Amino acid sequence: MTEPRKSSRKVTRKAGPPEADAVAPVFQAPEVPASTPDAAPSQAAESQEPAENAPREQKNESREDNGGNGNGRSRGRRGGRGRGRSGGNGGSGNNERGNGDRSDRSERGDRNQGGNGNNRNVVKSMQGNDLTRRLPEPPQQPRGSVRLYNLGGISEIGRNMTVFEYDGRLLIVDVGVLFPSSGEPGVDLILPDFGPIENKLDKIDGIVITHGHEDHIGAIPWILKLKHDIPIYSAKFTLALIAAKTKEHRQRPKMIEVNKDSDLNIGKFRLRFWTVGHSIPDALGLSIKVGGNHIVMTGDIKVDQTPYDGKPTDLPALSRFGDEGIDLFLVDSTNATTPGISNSELGIEDTLIRLTQRGRQRVIVSSFASNVSRVQMAVNAAVATNRKVAFNGRSMIRNMEIAEKMGYLKAPKGTIVSVDDASKMAPHKVMLITTGTQGEPMAALSRMSRREHRQITIRDGDMIIMSSSMIPGNEEAIYAVLNNLSQIGAEVITNKDANVHASGHGYAGELLFLYNAARPKNVMPVHGEWRHIRANKELAIATGVPRDNVVLAQNGVVVDLLNGKARVSGQLQVGHLYVDGVTMGDVDADVLSDRTSLGAGGAVSITCIVDDVTGRLLESPRVSTTGFSDDDRGVVPEVTELVENTMSDLAGQGENDTYRMVQQLRRGVSRAIEQKWKREPVILPTVIAMNSGSRVIGDEDVEVSRESL
């Protein structure tokens, strides 16, 4: 993939609604040096095929640039492990914080106070799968053209967000989140990079949401923190989910309901909608007409001829759009690599009934919290086998309450009980419907697998039905949950064992139907990893779309549509925006690197008191370890001796600058520990300079001069 997962932005905003008089900070992308002829947009628009004859120097440069600012690798292997969060811990007798690396922390403090964050930490990613060409910043938008770019959703499953610009006005489609991987410890959510539009917030005419999955609505509260009055357009069920989500953030956005028959103008954009089949109610495709250009988006889509809710994808509507002429067709790529046609929802309910009848104890069905049709099937299976149903997981309970109130979920009176009541009932009389299909650590099923759930304890003989598919990137977490459940003695049933799931994304054969119905002039595959997007490209070509008219554009790549031709015109620098707790942006690649290092190698803390004139030690260094070893008695003396020798050598050289002392200590200790113990802990040196006639420094003075972990 062309975009490292750990790219990030150093931007911080506290949670909660914006102040009435507050001015949202603007974060501009850094200036990019003038591009070379090799990076001309005309070359980049040629389908971004691999440059097999690219010079070796260019390829080497691409690997370095791909690490870019914001990627921990740019600091070097040993340097990255040894840097630590404490920066340059040089200090003086009056407990000043020191210099050097501290400047980075002071900049963050300024931004926390609302200063502008012009130092965005963005990924210097490349365009094309060969990673050898960085595109220049896009030129001024051609008159009469539509400009579009993705701020997420390309080369990943999640974070979907597409921006359309015309005549100085913006329309946004979807604002979703991506959930973190195991390599991003402590991160709760990953948002699209709002940087390229933060100085254009007043020009946004509206946000259109295709459906209510988290990867399409999850970041709405966070963009509303930048501008709270952006109108949101979507279908009834989707708006209900958005209202519940924004309520948690104490927001009340302006929402306008649309449906498949809606035809409205949002600023200069004419919008029409069409029904698409997916794994959630009220999913919509989108037609955008602006400036003589016609763009059609599928959103997440499958072509199921026998859907459970009786609302198949409206292929006739897509064909009518095709009759008008589609200049650009944005198509879901998630299952483009899978040949044939996806399974229908028809028959899954019968399978659930059969399995539930076979279950002798508790039956637990794990499903996506928004898949109302699947939950309805499970409820019907429970009713058919005389079981009560309890929903578990905050999002599951919330969504099913909404679905029941809106008439999407139906159950006989008395069927649905609370988890507390279900925990007291005979196991063979209960069915639990829970979240946790993707192995999320805090999801209900994951906590059950670790026997940490407060109300439900999995027992030998329970049946677990995984009515879901694996989202790419979640395999490790999912298998860990399944193994834990099997170890307890539960019977685990997945889609490989029985017909308990059907994907909500169309396979290759279904995408061919879409292309033939739409007959587009240009195609832009979206929503998927690079292997999915490139497979989707070949499907479009197979249906007659010229190869040069299939645009591959990663996150941040700008595409201009003018006179029926789509071409790549440049690239905005975008990255990942991390949410940790109640703030977004104060976790960056360096923070993640330090967290990973702490988890892998622990930390070694060093405190030295030196004479502020001669630089000589005034007392023996203090060395302690955290998470390095259960018994560090063999480590501390050797490290102490190494520190004493290093400080003596520095004093002999006439060095009395605490910052340079810190750097030398970090490098030397890190190298020695790696060579002898094959470990890479975070090294946290603190050097305090004081007059030799001053009082003795106590523990409190040391703690004040050292920034805590």
N, C-alpha and C positions, 0 to 999 in steps of 0.2 A: 504494500500500500504506500501511497505517496505522502500520507500525512501521519507523522508519529503520533501515537496515542497520548503521549505525555506532554504535548505542547500546551501552553497555557498563557493566560494573560494576568499581569499584575495589576488588577483593578479591584478595589474593595468598596462595597456599599453595604450598609447595615440593612437588616430586614425591616419591614414595616412600611406603611404608606409614606410617600414623600411629603415633606413639609410644604405648606401652601406657598411659601415664598422661596423655597429652595430651587436652585438652578442645577439641573442634572449635569454632572461633569461630562466633558467631551473627551474622547480618547481617539486621537488621530493615529493612523498608521504611520510608522516612521518613513522618512524619505528613502526611496530606493535609488541607488545610483543609476545613472543613465545606462540603459540596456545596450548590449552589444548587438551587432547585426545577427548573431546566432540566435538571439531571443526574439526576433521580429514576430509580431502576431501573425503575419501571413504564413510563416513556417509553422507556427504552433497550431494553426487551424487545419492542417492537413491530417486530420483524424488522430493526431498525437500517436502515430505509430512509432515503434522503437527505432532509435537511430543506431543501427547496427555498426555503422562505420564511424561512430563518434570517437574523437581523439581520446587517448587514455587519460591525458591531463584533465579533460573535461569531465570524464567519469569520476576521477578521483575528487575533483572539486565538488561534484554533486554530492558525494558521500559526506564530505565535510559540511557542506551547506545544509544537508538534510538534518545534521545535528543542530545547526543554527543556535541562535540565542533562544533559550527556553528549553533546550534539551540538555540534560545532565551530562551527556557524553562529551559535550564540548569542553568540559573541564579536565578531561583526562581520567583514566581509570582510578589511579591512586589519589589524584587530587579530589575527585568527586567523593571518594569515601572519606577522605580526611578533612574535608572543608568544614563540615559542621554548621549548625545554625548560628554559632556565636560569632562568626565573622572574625575580624581581627580583635582579639580581646586585650589589646594593649590598654593600659590605664596609667594613672598617676596617683600621687598621694592624696589628692583631693577627690578621688573616686570619679574622675571624668570617664566617660565611656570609651575614650580612645579614638582611633582614626581608622583609615583603611577601609575594610569591608563594611564598616559601620554605616557608611554613607548610604548603602542600599537600604538599610533598615530605616534610616531617617527619611528617605524618600517615601517609603511605604507609610510612615507616620503622617507625612504631609498629605498623602492621598486619603488617608483615613479621615482627615479633617476636612475633606471636600475639595482639596486642590486638584488641579488638572493632572491626569495621569498619562502624559504624553509618552512615557517610556513603556509602551505596550510590549509585553513579552510574547511575540508571535512566532509561529513556525515559518521558517524559510523553506517551504515545501516546493516541490517541482511539479510541472505539468507533464503528463504522459507516464507510461509505465516504465520507461527507461531511466527516469529521474535525472536526466541530463540537461534539461532546459528550464530555467526559471523565466517566467514571462515578466515583461515590464508592467508597470502600473497602467491601467487602461487610459486611453486618451479621452478627450471630451466626447460625450455621447453624441453620435450623429443625429442630426435633426430628423424627426419622424421615425426613429428607431425605438424598439423596446429593448431595454437592457435588463438582463436577469443574471443572478448569481446565487449560489447556495452558500449559506453560512453553516451548514451541517447537513448530514444525510448522505454524503458521498464518501465512499470507501469505509462505510460503517453502517450498522443497522441501528438507527436511532438518530436523535438530534435533528430531525427534519425541519428545515427552514429555507424557503425560497423567497427571494426579493425580486420584484419587478419594478422597473423605473421607466417612466415615460413623461417627457416634458416637465421634469423637475418634481414629479409626484411619485409616491411609492405605494405599492400594494404588497403585502406580505401574505404568503400562504404557509400555514402551519408553523408552530413554534414549539418544538419538542425537546425532550431530554434524552441523554444516553446514560445508562447506569455504569458505574465504574467497574474496572477489572481488578483482579488481585494485585496488579502492579500499581494501583493508585490508592494506597492505604489511607483511611480516614476521610476519603472523598464520598460525599453523599450523592451528588448529581453532577453531570457534565452538561453544560449549556452550550447552545450555539454562540459563536463569537459575535456579540452585538457591536463591536468596535466600528465596522464600516458604516453603520447607519446611525450611530449615536449623535452625529452632528446633523442628522436629517430627520429627527423625531417629529418635528413639526410638519414635515412634508408627508407623513404616512396617512393615507386616506382610510386604511382599514386593515384588519387582519382577518383572513378567511381560513377557517379550519375545515379540513376534509372529513375528519372523524375523530373520535374521542380517545384514541390510545395515547399512552403517556409519551411515546416518541413523536407525537404530533401536538399535544397540548401541555406537556409537563412544564415547559419554560414560560408559559404565559404569565404567571405571577411575577416572574423576574423581569420580563420586559415591561410590565406595567409599573414596576418600581421606577423605571426610567421616565415613563410618561403614562400617567394613570388613565387618561381619557381616550385612548385609542379604541375605536369601535371594533367589535368582534362579530363576525358573521358566520353562522353555522346552523346545522339542523337542530331539532328540538332536543334530542337525547344528548347530543354533544354539548350543547349549551348548558344543560343541567349538570353535566360532569364538570364543566369549566366553572360554573357558579359554585359548586361544592369545593373545588380546589382553591379558587381565589378567596373564598370565605375563610379558609384556614390562614390566609395571609392578611385578613381584614381588608379585603378589597371588594369593591362592587363595580365591576366594569360595565360599560355600555355594551349590551348584547342585542343583536338583531337576528331573528329567526328566519331561515330560508329553507326551501325544500326543492325537490326535483323540478318543480314547475316555476321556480323563481326566475325572474329576468329583471335585473336591476343594474343601475349605474352607481358605482362607487367612485366619485370623482370623475375622471376621464375613462375609467375602466368599466366596460360593460361585462357583467357576469351572468352566466347561465349555469345550470347544474344538471346532473344526470345521476341516476341511481347506479351504484356499483356494489357488487357483492363482496363482503368482507366478514370478518369474525366479530363484528360489533354492529349494533343497530344504527341506522341513519347514516351510513357511509355514503359520501358523495364524490363524484368526479366534477371537474370544473372546466368551463369554457370561458376564456378571457379574450375579448375583442377590444383593441385599443390602437388608434392611429393607423387603421387599415391592416393591422396584423391580427391573426387569429391563433391563439395558443390553447391547447387542450391538455389537461392534466388528468391522469387516471386516479391519482391517489393510490392507496393500497387497494388491490383489486384481485378478484378471481372470477372465473366464468363458470359458476356452478349452476347447472340447469335445474337442479332440484334442491334449492336452499331450504333450510328449515323454516325460515320466516316467510317464505313465499315471495321474496323480492330478489330475483336474479339481476345480474348486471344488464343494464338497458343497452344492448347492442344496437337496436334500431335508433336510439337517440345518438349514439356515437356515429352511426352511419350517416345520420342527417347532418351532423357537424362536418363529417367528411365530404358530404355533397357541397357544403358551403366553401370547402377548401381549408385545410389545416396547415398553417405555415410551420408550426412547431408542436411536436407531440412529446410530452414528458411522461415516461412510462415506468411503472414499478418494475424493478429488476430482481427482487428478493429471491425468486425461485427460477430465474432464467436458465440456470445450469441444470435443472431437473427436466428430463424429457417427458413428453406425454401430457396427460391431463391429471389434475389433482383429484383426490377423492372427494366425493360429494358428502354433504352432511347427512344425506339420507342413509339410514341404517345404523348410525351411531347410537341412537336411543335404544334400539333393540339390543345392541351389544351391551349397553350399560344395564339394561334390565336383566339380561342373562347373567352377567357377572354379579350383580347385586343379589340375585336369587341364590347364587352359589356361595356367596359370602356367609360364613357361619358366625362371624363376630362383627366388629365395627368396620364399616366401609368408608373410606376417605377418598373423595374425588378432588384432585388438584387441577385447577383450571385458571386461565387468565381471568382477572377480576372483572373485565369488561365484556367477556364472551357470554352475553345474556342467553343466547340460544343454547349454548352448551350447558349452562346452569339449569335452564328449563328442562333439558333432556334428563339431567341428573335428578332434578326434583320429581319428574314423572316416573323415573325408575324407582325412587324411594317410595312414592305413593303406591306403585304397583306391587311393591314387596312389603308394604305395611311398616315402613320406617319413618321416623321423624327426621327432619332436616335441620341442621344448624350451620350457619355461615360463620366462617372464622377468618380473621385477617381484616384489618381496618378498611382497606380499599374494597374488599369483597363485600363487607357489610354495608358500606356507604353506597356502592354501585347498585347492589341488589335492592336496597331501600328505594333508590331513585327509580329503578326499573319497575318495581312493584307499584309505586305510586303512579307511574306513567302508563301502566298497563302492558309493559313489555314482558313482565314475569308474572305468572299466575300459578297459584297453589291453593288446594282446598284449605279451608279454615282449620287452624290447629296443626297444620303440617310443619310449619316453621317454628322452631323453638330456639332459645338462647343456648350459647355454649355451656353456660353454667348448668342449665337443666339437662342438656345432652350428656354432660359428664357424670350425672347421677343416674342415668337410665341404663338398662341392660344393653350391652354392646350390640347385640343382634337386632336391636330396635332403632338403631341410629345410623344416619349417614351424615358425615361432615363434608362440606364443600369449602375448600380452603385455597388460599394463595400459596405461592412458593414454587411455581412451576420452573423457575429459572435458577433455583438454588440460592436466592437472595438470603444473606446471613440472618436477617431479622424477620424474614417472612415466617408465617405460622408453620408451614411444613418443615422448614429447616430447623426451627426450634423444637418441634416434635421429634425430629430425627436425632437431635442431641439430648433429648429428654430434659429440655429446659422450658417446655411449655407449662404455663401455670395451671391450666385446667385439663388438658388432654395428655394422656400417657399412652404411647403406642405399645401394644402388647403382641406377643407371639400369636400369630393367626389372623391379625388384622389384615385387611386388603386395602392396598393403596393403588388407585387408578390415576395414572399420569395422563390426563386428557389435554395434552399440549405437545408442542414440538420444541426442539432446542434452538434457541437463538444463537447464531454464531458468536463465539467468544465466551459463552456460559457453560460450555461442556464440563469443565473441571468442577465447577461448583455443583452442577446438577448431579454428576456421578458421585460426588462425595455424599450428597443427601441420599441418593438411592442405595449406596453401600451401607450407610448407617442404618437405614430402614431394614435392609436385608439382614444385617447383623442382629438386629433386635428380634427378627423372626417374622416380620411382616411379608406378605406376598405383594410384590411390586409388579404392576402391569403397565406396560407402555404401549405405544402405538405399534411397536414391532411385534407385540404379543397378541394384540386384538385390535379391532377397528374401533378405537376410542378417540380418534382425533382426525380432523381434516384441516389442512393448512388454509389460512385466510389469504394466501398469495398464490396467484396463478402460476402453473408450470409453463414450460416453453410452448407447448401446444396451444394453450390459452392465449398467450401473448401473440402468437401468430394470428389468431382470430381477431384480436384487437387491431393489429396493424392492417389487416386486410379490410376491416370495417372502416378504419379511419383514413387510410390512403394519404398519409401526411407527406409534405414536401421535405421536412426536416424532422429529425428525431434526436432527443436527448435522454438517454437512459438515466434514471435516478433511483434513489432508495436501494442501496445495496453496497456490498464490498466490491472491490475492483473485478474479481472474477465474475460476479453476477452482472456487473455493468458491461463488461466486454462480451459476455455471452449474449446479453440483450442486444448489443450492437449487431452481432452476427444474425440474430433473428430478424431485425429490421431490414438488413441487407437482403436476406433471403426472400423477403416479400416484395422486393423491388425498389426499396429506398436506395438511392445512390450512396456509395460508401463515403464520399466526401460530404454528404449531407447528414451524417450521423456524428453528432458532437459529443465528445467525451470531455467533461469538465469537472474537475475535482472541486472541493470546497474552496471558495474564494475566486475561482476562475470566472471571468466576466464574459458573457455571451451577448452579442448584439444581433438582434433580428431586424433586418431592413430589406424591403423589396423582395420578400419571400426567401431570403438567404440568411441562415444563421452562421455566425463565425465567431471564433474566439478572438477577443480584442485585448486581453490583458489579464492581470491577476492581482487581487487584493490579498494582503497578508492577513490570514486568519488562523486562529488556533482554537484551543479548548478553554472554556471558562468554567472553573471548578466552584462548586458549592460545598462548603464544609460548615455544617451547623446552620447558622442563620446569616452567613455572609457569603458573597460571591466574589471571587477574584483574589482573595488574599492567600490562596494556595497556588503556588506556581511549580515549575519543574524542579527548581532547587529544593523546595520544601518536600516534594515527593521523593526526590533522591535521598534527602536526609532521613526521611521516615523509613525508606527502604533500607538504608544503611544501618539505622538504629535497630531495625528488626533483624537484620542479618548478622551484624557484628557487635552490637552494643556500643558503648561509649567509654572512652578513657579521658578522665578529667585531670588536668595538670595545673597547679597553681605555684607560681614562682614570685618571691619578693626580692627585688633587686635594688641596688643603689642607683639613684637617678643620675649620678655623675659617672661612676665607673662601670656600671652595668653588672657588677658582681653580685652573686647571690648573698643575701643577708641571712638566710636560714635555709635549711634543707627543703627541697621542693616537696609539695604534697601531691600524691598521685592516688587516684581512686578509680574504680571501674564500675560500670553499670551494665548488666546484661552480657558481660564478656565471658565470665566463668563463675561457676559456683564457688570455687576456691581460687582467689586471685593472689594468694600469698607467694606463689612462684613468679607472678608477673610483676607485681608492684615494685619489688626491690630492683629488678633489672631495668624497668622503665625509669625508676628514680635515678639510678646510676647513669643511664643514658642522658637524662635531662641535665644532671649535674655536669657531665662532661661537655654537653652541647653548650650550656650556658657559660661554662668556664672558657671554652674556645672562643665564643662570641665576645666575652669580656676582654680576652687577650687580644682580639682584633680591634678593640676600641669601640665595639658596637654598644650603643646605649639607647637605640630606638626600639621601643617596646613592640611596635608593629612588626618590624623585621625579625625581632626575636620570636614572636609568635609564629611567623611563617616558617622559620627555620625549625622550631620545635615540632610543628605539625608535620612537616615533611620528613624530618628525621625519625620521629617516633612511629609514624605511619609506615615508613619503609622498614624499620626494624621489626615491627610486629608482623608485618606481612611476610617478611623473610623467615622469621623463626616460627611463628605460630600459624602461618597461612590464614590469617584473619584480616579483615578490613573494617575495624571499628571506626566510629566517628571520633576524631581527636579534638578535644576541647581545651586548648591551652589558655591560660590567663597569666599575664605578666603585669605585676604591679610595681611601678617605680616609686621609690620614696627616699627621703633623706635619711641617711644612716643614723642620724640623731633623733629621729622621730620615735614615737611610741611603737610598741610591738603591735603588729596587725593581728586582729582576732578573726574568728570565723565569720562574724557579722560583716566585717569589712570586705572579706573575700566574696561573700555572697552578694553584697551590693555591687561590686565591680564586675561580677560575672552575670551575664544574661542567662536566665534559666532555660532549660530545655522546654 
